[in-house]
């Protein structure tokens, strides 16, 4: 009996570069069989639950701001909207980069320049986190919700993140 790796590589042209495992689905994306669709289903379910939890936490923060007056509520809603839209835009850009140029291993956000800037700011962010701990905890809710919601919507697409690039690289059906 052939190994699963050999079976997965069976449909590839001779001398082709072996495929890379993708985040969340491993190498099951080659076959797109039941294991692949199970991974996709569980990923979507996980993202749905975590998005709902972070949205509920955000709603709790907004509800807690209602008794403080219209000005506080307006500030909270504007900050949440700006953070949510900003994070969603960055997340969509990174997903698009991964789909077009391939999976970035260990890079985090998809571009080297952005990663270098973030590493340089690490100390400043850590110091600010200590000083603004509770505020940052409240602000983390829309950030997490926007990132999770963007991934949730993308999880219903035809391919997982990075799969299109790998399929093109290997000459499979795109």
N, CA, C and O of each residue as an XYZ file, in Angstrom:
696
protein
N       0.853     -1.177      0.000
C       0.000      0.000      0.000
C       0.896      1.237      0.000
O       1.873      1.307      0.746
N       0.557      2.201     -0.837
C       1.350      3.425     -0.952
C       1.071      4.339      0.236
O      -0.017      4.340      0.812
N       2.086      5.107      0.574
C       1.889      6.055      1.675
C       0.928      7.151      1.244
O       0.718      7.376      0.052
N       0.345      7.833      2.229
C      -0.613      8.890      1.894
C       0.072     10.023      1.152
O      -0.536     10.635      0.275
N       1.332     10.318      1.484
C       2.057     11.377      0.775
C       2.268     10.991     -0.676
O       2.123     11.832     -1.563
N       2.612      9.716     -0.939
C       2.820      9.264     -2.311
C       1.495      9.294     -3.077
O       1.474      9.660     -4.252
N       0.397      8.917     -2.429
C      -0.909      8.988     -3.097
C      -1.263     10.420     -3.431
O      -1.790     10.691     -4.509
N      -0.981     11.347     -2.520
C      -1.302     12.747     -2.767
C      -0.466     13.314     -3.906
O      -0.941     14.171     -4.651
N       0.766     12.852     -4.051
C       1.641     13.366     -5.088
C       1.445     12.641     -6.405
O       2.059     13.014     -7.405
N       0.597     11.605     -6.435
C       0.424     10.777     -7.624
C      -0.088     11.582     -8.821
O       0.343     11.331     -9.947
N      -0.990     12.537     -8.610
C      -1.569     13.294     -9.708
C      -0.705     14.442    -10.192
O      -1.090     15.142    -11.128
N       0.436     14.651     -9.590
C       1.297     15.769     -9.971
C       2.190     15.377    -11.146
O       2.538     14.206    -11.301
N       2.558     16.351    -11.967
C       3.473     16.056    -13.069
C       4.829     15.599    -12.538
O       5.211     15.977    -11.430
N       5.570     14.786    -13.315
C       6.882     14.318    -12.849
C       7.825     15.507    -12.642
O       7.833     16.447    -13.437
N       8.601     15.458    -11.590
C       9.564     16.513    -11.287
C       8.941     17.747    -10.658
O       9.622     18.758    -10.481
N       7.655     17.686    -10.316
C       6.991     18.843     -9.712
C       7.472     19.028     -8.280
O       7.830     18.071     -7.594
N       7.469     20.269     -7.855
C       7.843     20.581     -6.478
C       6.761     20.041     -5.563
O       5.579     20.244     -5.838
N       7.127     19.353     -4.474
C       6.094     18.819     -3.587
C       5.237     19.941     -2.994
O       5.734     21.040     -2.745
N       3.972     19.667     -2.773
C       3.072     20.700     -2.250
C       3.365     21.048     -0.798
O       3.912     20.246     -0.041
N       2.988     22.254     -0.436
C       3.142     22.724      0.937
C       1.839     22.494      1.699
O       0.760     22.716      1.148
N       1.917     22.055      2.953
C       0.688     21.974      3.747
C       0.174     23.384      4.028
O       0.956     24.295      4.298
N      -1.123     23.550      3.964
C      -1.741     24.844      4.205
C      -2.265     24.930      5.625
O      -2.593     23.918      6.246
N      -2.338     26.144      6.126
C      -2.853     26.374      7.463
C      -4.290     25.861      7.527
O      -5.081     26.124      6.622
N      -4.622     25.151      8.559
C      -5.942     24.625      8.887
C      -6.325     23.360      8.125
O      -7.096     22.560      8.654
N      -5.825     23.140      6.905
C      -6.254     21.963      6.153
C      -5.116     21.018      5.806
O      -5.361     19.953      5.238
N      -3.881     21.375      6.130
C      -2.744     20.499      5.859
C      -2.597     20.210      4.382
O      -2.630     21.126      3.560
N      -2.433     18.928      4.033
C      -2.322     18.524      2.630
C      -3.637     17.984      2.070
O      -3.678     17.516      0.932
N      -4.701     18.045      2.851
C      -5.979     17.519      2.360
C      -6.518     18.324      1.193
O      -7.403     17.849      0.481
N      -6.003     19.542      0.974
C      -6.491     20.375     -0.122
C      -6.173     19.766     -1.480
O      -6.816     20.118     -2.469
N      -5.202     18.863     -1.557
C      -4.873     18.234     -2.836
C      -5.998     17.335     -3.321
O      -6.352     17.358     -4.500
N      -6.560     16.544     -2.415
C      -7.614     15.602     -2.780
C      -8.988     16.245     -2.789
O      -9.848     15.871     -3.586
N      -9.200     17.219     -1.896
C     -10.507     17.836     -1.693
C     -11.573     16.777     -1.408
O     -12.716     16.878     -1.855
N     -11.163     15.764     -0.652
C     -12.068     14.689     -0.281
C     -12.790     15.002      1.023
O     -12.822     16.157      1.447
N     -13.372     13.984      1.670
C     -14.124     14.200      2.901
C     -13.302     14.850      4.020
O     -13.827     15.677      4.765
N     -12.020     14.486      4.144
C     -11.193     15.081      5.202
C     -11.037     16.584      4.982
O     -11.073     17.358      5.938
N     -10.863     16.996      3.734
C     -10.732     18.417      3.414
C     -12.000     19.171      3.787
O     -11.952     20.223      4.424
N     -13.135     18.613      3.377
C     -14.391     19.308      3.667
C     -14.704     19.275      5.152
O     -15.342     20.205      5.647
N     -14.294     18.266      5.879
C     -14.469     18.243      7.331
C     -13.632     19.348      7.969
O     -14.110     20.054      8.857
N     -12.378     19.502      7.518
C     -11.546     20.592      8.029
C     -12.172     21.943      7.726
O     -12.179     22.824      8.586
N     -12.693     22.121      6.532
C     -13.313     23.392      6.165
C     -14.551     23.659      7.018
O     -14.774     24.789      7.453
N     -15.354     22.625      7.257
C     -16.556     22.772      8.082
C     -16.193     23.152      9.513
O     -16.769     24.080     10.081
N     -15.227     22.423     10.099
C     -14.850     22.723     11.481
C     -14.196     24.102     11.591
O     -14.379     24.790     12.595
N     -13.443     24.509     10.578
C     -12.860     25.848     10.572
C     -13.950     26.911     10.554
O     -13.904     27.868     11.328
N     -14.924     26.744      9.676
C     -16.018     27.713      9.598
C     -16.823     27.740     10.894
O     -17.222     28.807     11.359
N     -17.058     26.575     11.471
C     -17.794     26.512     12.734
C     -17.012     27.200     13.850
O     -17.588     27.960     14.629
N     -15.715     26.943     13.935
C     -14.872     27.588     14.937
C     -14.902     29.107     14.759
O     -15.064     29.842     15.732
N     -14.747     29.571     13.534
C     -14.761     31.010     13.289
C     -16.125     31.617     13.598
O     -16.198     32.743     14.090
N     -17.194     30.900     13.321
C     -18.539     31.390     13.628
C     -18.720     31.552     15.145
O     -19.225     32.573     15.610
N     -18.308     30.550     15.897
C     -18.468     30.607     17.353
C     -17.605     31.710     17.957
O     -18.083     32.478     18.791
N     -16.339     31.799     17.549
C     -15.471     32.824     18.128
C     -15.884     34.232     17.702
O     -15.756     35.175     18.482
N     -16.374     34.379     16.480
C     -16.878     35.690     16.050
C     -18.106     36.067     16.865
O     -18.239     37.217     17.283
N     -19.000     35.124     17.096
C     -20.197     35.408     17.891
C     -19.825     35.781     19.332
O     -20.423     36.684     19.917
N     -18.840     35.085     19.897
C     -18.415     35.407     21.266
C     -17.806     36.805     21.352
O     -18.129     37.564     22.266
N     -16.929     37.151     20.411
C     -16.326     38.483     20.464
C     -17.347     39.570     20.146
O     -17.267     40.669     20.695
N     -18.299     39.282     19.272
C     -19.361     40.263     18.997
C     -20.228     40.467     20.241
O     -20.648     41.588     20.525
N     -20.497     39.389     20.984
C     -21.270     39.514     22.218
C     -20.501     40.327     23.266
O     -21.095     41.117     24.000
N     -19.182     40.131     23.334
C     -18.385     40.935     24.262
C     -18.407     42.399     23.853
O     -18.490     43.278     24.711
N     -18.334     42.672     22.568
C     -18.419     44.053     22.091
C     -19.764     44.670     22.397
O     -19.848     45.832     22.793
N     -20.825     43.885     22.211
C     -22.166     44.382     22.536
C     -22.287     44.671     24.035
O     -22.957     45.626     24.431
N     -21.649     43.859     24.859
C     -21.682     44.105     26.310
C     -20.975     45.409     26.660
O     -21.443     46.149     27.526
N     -19.861     45.699     26.005
C     -19.143     46.947     26.265
C     -19.991     48.137     25.834
O     -20.082     49.132     26.553
N     -20.617     48.032     24.652
C     -21.462     49.125     24.161
C     -22.668     49.304     25.070
O     -23.057     50.436     25.357
N     -23.266     48.214     25.526
C     -24.416     48.288     26.423
C     -24.019     48.928     27.756
O     -24.796     49.677     28.349
N     -22.817     48.630     28.216
C     -22.354     49.224     29.471
C     -22.111     50.723     29.325
O     -22.150     51.457     30.312
N     -21.859     51.182     28.098
C     -21.609     52.611     27.868
C     -22.895     53.416     27.750
O     -22.858     54.643     27.841
N     -24.025     52.760     27.551
C     -25.303     53.467     27.361
C     -25.681     54.323     28.575
O     -26.054     55.481     28.390
N     -25.602     53.809     29.805
C     -25.988     54.646     30.952
C     -25.085     55.866     31.166
O     -25.485     56.810     31.848
N     -23.888     55.864     30.604
C     -22.958     56.978     30.802
C     -23.286     58.188     29.936
O     -22.678     59.246     30.100
N     -24.226     58.049     29.029
C     -24.624     59.193     28.218
C     -24.334     59.000     26.743
O     -23.616     58.086     26.336
N     -24.912     59.886     25.962
C     -24.795     59.787     24.512
C     -23.372     60.055     24.032
O     -22.930     59.457     23.052
N     -22.657     60.939     24.706
C     -21.296     61.269     24.266
C     -20.372     60.061     24.411
O     -19.600     59.757     23.501
N     -20.447     59.381     25.536
C     -19.611     58.199     25.757
C     -19.984     57.097     24.776
O     -19.112     56.435     24.213
N     -21.284     56.904     24.574
C     -21.740     55.886     23.634
C     -21.238     56.197     22.226
O     -20.801     55.293     21.514
N     -21.295     57.455     21.819
C     -20.831     57.845     20.490
C     -19.337     57.587     20.337
O     -18.893     57.082     19.306
N     -18.563     57.934     21.359
C     -17.115     57.700     21.303
C     -16.822     56.207     21.199
O     -15.994     55.799     20.384
N     -17.476     55.398     21.999
C     -17.252     53.952     21.965
C     -17.620     53.388     20.595
O     -16.867     52.590     20.036
N     -18.757     53.787     20.053
C     -19.173     53.276     18.744
C     -18.228     53.706     17.633
O     -17.908     52.912     16.749
N     -17.775     54.963     17.669
C     -16.852     55.441     16.635
C     -15.519     54.705     16.730
O     -14.975     54.278     15.711
N     -14.989     54.552     17.942
C     -13.715     53.833     18.109
C     -13.864     52.386     17.653
O     -12.997     51.870     16.948
N     -14.942     51.732     18.042
C     -15.164     50.345     17.624
C     -15.302     50.243     16.112
O     -14.744     49.329     15.505
N     -16.029     51.156     15.497
C     -16.211     51.119     14.041
C     -14.878     51.332     13.325
O     -14.563     50.607     12.381
N     -14.099     52.310     13.760
C     -12.821     52.582     13.106
C     -11.844     51.416     13.275
O     -11.173     51.018     12.323
N     -11.771     50.876     14.487
C     -10.896     49.720     14.705
C     -11.344     48.517     13.879
O     -10.528     47.843     13.250
N     -12.634     48.260     13.889
C     -13.154     47.111     13.149
C     -12.909     47.227     11.655
O     -12.465     46.268     11.024
N     -13.189     48.378     11.089
C     -12.992     48.574      9.651
C     -11.503     48.524      9.306
O     -11.115     47.916      8.309
N     -10.671     49.164     10.131
C      -9.230     49.144      9.875
C      -8.647     47.745      9.908
O      -7.888     47.363      9.016
N      -8.993     46.983     10.925
C      -8.475     45.614     11.035
C      -9.017     44.743      9.912
O      -8.283     43.916      9.370
N     -10.285     44.909      9.551
C     -10.852     44.134      8.442
C     -10.115     44.435      7.141
O      -9.851     43.522      6.358
N      -9.784     45.692      6.902
C      -9.059     46.053      5.678
C      -7.671     45.421      5.652
O      -7.262     44.872      4.629
N      -6.938     45.491      6.771
C      -5.615     44.872      6.828
C      -5.708     43.356      6.670
O      -4.880     42.749      5.991
N      -6.704     42.752      7.290
C      -6.863     41.299      7.194
C      -7.189     40.887      5.769
O      -6.634     39.910      5.267
N      -8.084     41.620      5.108
C      -8.401     41.316      3.710
C      -7.181     41.467      2.816
O      -6.967     40.658      1.914
N      -6.382     42.497      3.061
C      -5.167     42.685      2.275
C      -4.208     41.517      2.455
O      -3.619     41.036      1.487
N      -4.053     41.063      3.689
C      -3.150     39.947      3.946
C      -3.664     38.651      3.336
O      -2.879     37.860      2.812
N      -4.964     38.424      3.397
C      -5.543     37.231      2.774
C      -5.321     37.272      1.270
O      -4.970     36.262      0.660
N      -5.525     38.432      0.680
C      -5.318     38.569     -0.766
C      -3.852     38.326     -1.127
O      -3.561     37.688     -2.138
N      -2.928     38.832     -0.307
C      -1.499     38.602     -0.547
C      -1.176     37.116     -0.498
O      -0.440     36.609     -1.345
N      -1.723     36.419      0.490
C      -1.486     34.983      0.596
C      -2.083     34.231     -0.586
O      -1.493     33.264     -1.065
N      -3.241     34.663     -1.057
C      -3.870     33.997     -2.195
C      -3.114     34.245     -3.493
O      -3.048     33.357     -4.343
N      -2.549     35.424     -3.661
C      -1.905     35.771     -4.918
C      -0.440     35.363     -4.980
O       0.049     34.962     -6.037
N       0.272     35.464     -3.843
C       1.715     35.256     -3.857
C       2.166     34.024     -3.100
O       3.341     33.664     -3.163
N       1.285     33.383     -2.400
C       1.653     32.174     -1.675
C       1.647     32.368     -0.177
O       1.552     33.489      0.322
N       1.747     31.279      0.521
C       1.699     31.284      1.968
C       3.022     31.828      2.496
O       4.094     31.362      2.110
N       2.937     32.802      3.369
C       4.116     33.384      3.982
C       4.368     32.637      5.283
O       3.577     32.733      6.221
N       5.452     31.903      5.341
C       5.746     31.103      6.521
C       6.467     31.940      7.556
O       7.527     32.498      7.274
N       5.909     32.035      8.748
C       6.544     32.742      9.839
C       6.547     34.247      9.689
O       7.073     34.941     10.560
N       5.980     34.782      8.616
C       5.996     36.217      8.394
C       4.911     36.930      9.150
O       5.031     38.122      9.430
N       3.865     36.233      9.482
C       2.796     36.855     10.248
C       1.828     37.614      9.381
O       0.797     37.060      9.000
N       2.111     38.869      9.049
C       1.130     39.709      8.386
C       1.274     39.761      6.874
O       0.470     40.427      6.221
N       2.241     39.105      6.296
C       2.282     39.000      4.857
C       3.292     39.887      4.168
O       3.672     39.564      3.042
N       3.753     40.960      4.738
C       4.763     41.786      4.095
C       5.939     41.958      5.039
O       5.760     42.182      6.236
N       7.143     41.850      4.492
C       8.341     41.915      5.324
C       8.512     43.290      5.952
O       8.907     43.394      7.114
N       8.221     44.344      5.202
C       8.408     45.697      5.736
C       7.495     45.941      6.931
O       7.919     46.512      7.936
N       6.252     45.513      6.821
C       5.326     45.691      7.929
C       5.782     44.881      9.134
O       5.686     45.350     10.269
N       6.281     43.658      8.896
C       6.774     42.827      9.986
C       7.953     43.461     10.699
O       8.042     43.391     11.925
N       8.870     44.085      9.946
C      10.024     44.751     10.555
C       9.579     45.928     11.402
O      10.085     46.130     12.506
N       8.632     46.708     10.890
C       8.137     47.845     11.668
C       7.462     47.368     12.949
O       7.633     47.972     14.008
N       6.703     46.295     12.851
C       6.024     45.787     14.049
C       7.014     45.267     15.077
O       6.822     45.462     16.277
N       8.073     44.607     14.618
C       9.082     44.127     15.566
C       9.786     45.302     16.242
O      10.122     45.226     17.424
N      10.010     46.381     15.505
C      10.665     47.547     16.086
C       9.777     48.229     17.121
O      10.276     48.826     18.074
N       8.474     48.141     16.936
C       7.547     48.794     17.853
C       7.159     47.908     19.034
O       6.380     48.330     19.889
N       7.685     46.700     19.091
C       7.280     45.740     20.116
C       7.461     46.281     21.535
O       6.576     46.114     22.374
N       8.590     46.922     21.812
C       8.850     47.435     23.150
C       7.881     48.545     23.509
O       7.374     48.598     24.630
N       7.624     49.433     22.555
C       6.703     50.535     22.816
C       5.289     50.015     23.056
O       4.580     50.514     23.930
N       4.886     49.032     22.295
C       3.552     48.461     22.466
C       3.440     47.756     23.810
O       2.413     47.857     24.480
N       4.486     47.044     24.206
C       4.463     46.356     25.499
C       4.350     47.360     26.644
O       3.601     47.133     27.594
N       5.085     48.459     26.559
C       5.008     49.492     27.601
C       3.618     50.116     27.636
O       3.062     50.352     28.708
N       3.061     50.380     26.456
C       1.717     50.959     26.402
C       0.685     49.972     26.936
O      -0.294     50.379     27.563
N       0.892     48.692     26.698
C      -0.044     47.681     27.184
C      -0.076     47.641     28.700
O      -1.135     47.459     29.300
N       1.079     47.810     29.316
C       1.128     47.829     30.778
C       0.370     49.036     31.315
O      -0.392     48.921     32.275
N       0.582     50.196     30.691
C      -0.043     51.431     31.159
C      -1.542     51.438     30.868
O      -2.342     51.858     31.705
N      -1.909     50.978     29.698
C      -3.304     51.066     29.267
C      -3.995     49.699     29.265
O      -4.868     49.451     28.434
N      -3.619     48.831     30.169
C      -4.105     47.456     30.173
C      -5.596     47.276     30.004
O      -6.027     46.550     29.108
N      -6.397     47.916     30.841
C      -7.845     47.703     30.758
C      -8.436     48.329     29.503
O      -9.374     47.787     28.919
N      -7.893     49.466     29.087
C      -8.396     50.099     27.861
C      -8.088     49.221     26.656
O      -8.938     49.026     25.787
N      -6.865     48.690     26.609
C      -6.497     47.826     25.488
C      -7.320     46.540     25.483
O      -7.626     46.004     24.418
N      -7.676     46.047     26.654
C      -8.506     44.853     26.713
C      -9.866     45.122     26.084
O     -10.401     44.282     25.360
N     -10.420     46.296     26.365
C     -11.707     46.660     25.776
C     -11.565     46.887     24.276
O     -12.454     46.512     23.512
N     -10.463     47.495     23.843
C     -10.247     47.755     22.424
C      -9.892     46.497     21.646
O     -10.030     46.466     20.423
N      -9.439     45.461     22.338
C      -9.109     44.211     21.659
C     -10.353     43.515     21.125
O     -10.268     42.721     20.188
N     -11.494     43.803     21.708
C     -12.733     43.139     21.282
C     -13.064     43.455     19.819
O     -13.265     42.515     19.050
N     -13.134     44.722     19.387
C     -13.451     44.946     17.973
C     -12.340     44.483     17.039
O     -12.609     44.084     15.905
N     -11.108     44.531     17.500
C     -10.001     44.058     16.674
C     -10.151     42.562     16.414
O     -10.064     42.112     15.271
N     -10.375     41.802     17.470
C     -10.541     40.352     17.317
C     -11.791     40.025     16.520
O     -11.771     39.140     15.665
N     -12.866     40.727     16.793
C     -14.117     40.455     16.089
C     -13.970     40.721     14.597
O     -14.434     39.922     13.783
N     -13.336     41.824     14.223
C     -13.168     42.146     12.805
C     -12.286     41.122     12.101
O     -12.595     40.697     10.988
N     -11.192     40.723     12.742
C     -10.306     39.733     12.128
C     -11.007     38.380     12.000
O     -10.904     37.722     10.965
N     -11.704     37.972     13.029
C     -12.416     36.690     12.976
C     -13.540     36.718     11.947
O     -13.727     35.753     11.205
N     -14.290     37.819     11.898
C     -15.396     37.914     10.950
C     -14.882     37.869      9.509
O     -15.494     37.231      8.652
N     -13.763     38.542      9.242
C     -13.189     38.522      7.896
C     -12.771     37.109      7.512
O     -13.033     36.668      6.393
N     -12.125     36.398      8.425
C     -11.744     35.009      8.141
C     -12.977     34.110      8.009
O     -12.982     33.181      7.201
N     -14.012     34.380      8.795
C     -15.241     33.594      8.689
C     -15.847     33.726      7.295
O     -16.196     32.726      6.668
N     -15.970     34.955      6.816
C     -16.538     35.168      5.477
C     -15.667     34.487      4.429
O     -16.183     33.860      3.504
N     -14.360     34.605      4.570
C     -13.436     34.003      3.598
C     -13.459     32.484      3.658
O     -13.140     31.828      2.667
N     -13.829     31.910      4.797
C     -13.845     30.452      4.920
C     -14.933     29.815      4.066
O     -14.894     28.610      3.821
N     -15.903     30.602      3.609
C     -16.959     30.064      2.759
C     -16.603     30.136      1.272
O     -17.411     29.750      0.427
N     -15.412     30.622      0.946
C     -14.979     30.742     -0.443
C     -14.662     29.394     -1.061
O     -14.708     28.356     -0.402
N     -14.334     29.440     -2.360
C     -14.046     28.209     -3.097
C     -12.781     27.527     -2.585
O     -12.720     26.299     -2.511
N     -11.777     28.318     -2.233
C     -10.507     27.780     -1.757
C     -10.205     28.322     -0.368
O     -10.707     29.376      0.020
N      -9.375     27.589      0.382
C      -8.903     28.126      1.652
C      -7.808     29.150      1.367
O      -7.353     29.283      0.231
N      -7.395     29.858      2.389
C      -6.397     30.905      2.223
C      -5.078     30.277      1.772
O      -4.557     29.370      2.423
N      -4.551     30.762      0.665
C      -3.305     30.262      0.119
C      -3.451     29.085     -0.822
O      -2.493     28.736     -1.513
N      -4.622     28.460     -0.873
C      -4.803     27.277     -1.708
C      -4.736     27.619     -3.192
O      -4.180     26.843     -3.969
N      -5.282     28.751     -3.603
C      -5.272     29.132     -5.016
C      -3.840     29.236     -5.530
O      -3.531     28.751     -6.618
N      -2.970     29.865     -4.751
C      -1.574     30.008     -5.171
C      -0.905     28.646     -5.304
O      -0.200     28.400     -6.282
N      -1.111     27.771     -4.350
C      -0.498     26.448     -4.399
C      -1.022     25.648     -5.591
O      -0.256     24.928     -6.231
N      -2.304     25.763     -5.894
C      -2.860     25.052     -7.044
C      -2.256     25.570     -8.347
O      -1.945     24.786     -9.244
N      -2.090     26.883     -8.451
C      -1.463     27.453     -9.649
C      -0.001     27.004     -9.763
O       0.473     26.673    -10.850
N       0.695     26.998     -8.643
C       2.108     26.611     -8.634
C       2.288     25.176     -9.084
O       3.257     24.853     -9.771
N       1.354     24.308     -8.696
C       1.473     22.881     -9.041
C       0.796     22.540    -10.361
O       0.872     21.400    -10.819
N       0.130     23.521    -10.979
C      -0.531     23.248    -12.253
C      -1.815     22.459    -12.112
O      -2.235     21.792    -13.058
N      -2.444     22.520    -10.955
C      -3.711     21.817    -10.745
C      -4.862     22.703    -11.209
O      -4.650     23.850    -11.602
N      -6.068     22.172    -11.163
C      -7.255     22.887    -11.660
C      -7.484     24.191    -10.899
O      -7.796     24.170     -9.708
N      -7.335     25.291    -11.565
C      -7.588     26.591    -10.946
C      -8.679     27.285    -11.725
O      -9.064     28.404    -11.385
